[in-house]
Amino acid sequence: MAGKELEQRLIDDGHKLLAPPYSIDDLLSILDRIEVSLSKVNQSPHGSMVAALSPLRIALVSDKLLRHSDTDVKVAVAACISQIIRITAPEAPYDDKKMTEVFHLIVAAFQKLSHMSSCCYSKVVSILVTIATTRAVVVMMDLDCHELIVEMFQLFLIITRSNNSDVVSAAMVAIMTIAILESDDISLEIVNSLLVSVRKENQNVAPASWKLGKEVIKNCAAKIGPCILRTVKSLGVSLDNYDQIIYSICQKATSNIKSFDLHSSEERLGQSMDFLGSESLKLFMQQPASTKTCLDQSAIPWNCEKQESKNRNLYIPFSEDTFPANSGGANVCSETTLVQGYEVKTSLAAILTSIFAKYGDIAANCHYKSPTMRASLLETVCNIVQRLQSTDMPLTLSEIKVLKNEIKDLEGEQLKLSWLTQPLEKISEFEKIAEMHSMLKSVKANSMMIVKAATKELEEELTELVALQKRMGETENRIKAMKLVARKVDDAIKEAEDQDRCWLRQITLL
């Protein structure tokens, strides 16, 4: 559809919504058409498109639509508004009051995720993905929609029991992770909900909810750890009742020691490569301690900083097809530092300074000319480096694949990252060898178990064979005895018959 034609379609449909039809079917038809049209509009459109969207943007938040009695209509309206949120990002499309109403409408629509066969299911999934990719939950936090966020968390953990879609799960993980990492005060209700989800019995009773809670906790381990420790202590519940990750987090939160000896760490990890020329920035390759792998969903921390209440910014990730989650290795920090003209988080400034010192301005040829966008990309690079440096949890092949994809996307924006790609390839080869070693050990262990089981089975069969042979001998002896008895009986019968004939002859002679 040509640009002008699309603009005219949006204007016409916007005017129709200002006086919506009485028929629900007609209204749903218009809303469906609007959603399709909005999906074709790029983010931050030009002036004429903004003007074309104006009637529609106003009509969608009218009381007639926001408070419509039909559930399907509400979902369709929420789907259209979520597209408006995407289009107008990084600016929120409505004032605080309307945005609060919109978020209540959207969270209510999420309830439909538990009905995968419903006619509006695909729309709700689209809303969920859009909220995840635009990181709109940050705006919810700025609007102090804390109770609504708690309700959303609890709803997600319940919905996963009847919805095991990977897309839905990834979006939920992304939204929940952002909400925790960008929160100043983590709600006790949220911590309690996550703790309940990872109780050991839920691994069998509600495995999808258990997995969702575990992934979110893992992503936010550094931020949520102290809260989990306090909550577990206040509840007086044994750590044995929870998944192993809770024990690990509580153990780590108890200790305030954050540093480690470089040389002893190298002996423990086995190998390191200095690709930034500084001992404080070494890339470690850790040998996995067991055959267990980390969650497939590992990625970089979310780079979304809170804005003032009058300028609520949203940020679209580089790829809307994936939902990266925080690795838990870095603390979220709202303070920023200027590094060679780029305003980045203070926690990442030292890493970026080291990168610039050895490789120069890696964003000099970036497609984005805005210093803010370049700073965001550079923060992503720093977070990748930070994850590679982390010794808390070994990288898995799935994590390495995610990091490679992230680096590929960054290189697509013309960032110079060959220095980061090469060591990552070496780590990948190392991990493949380590994984093969673990697999062979697992195969050996399984083979030994099979041999042991077969040996036991053979011993049992031999024992049974000996017993059978014994029973056969006893039976054979009984048969011989019975045959002997039979012969004696035959002899007795013959003797009796001879006596009978003898008596008969004597009687005849008389």
Disulfide bonds with the S-S distance in Angstrom:
none
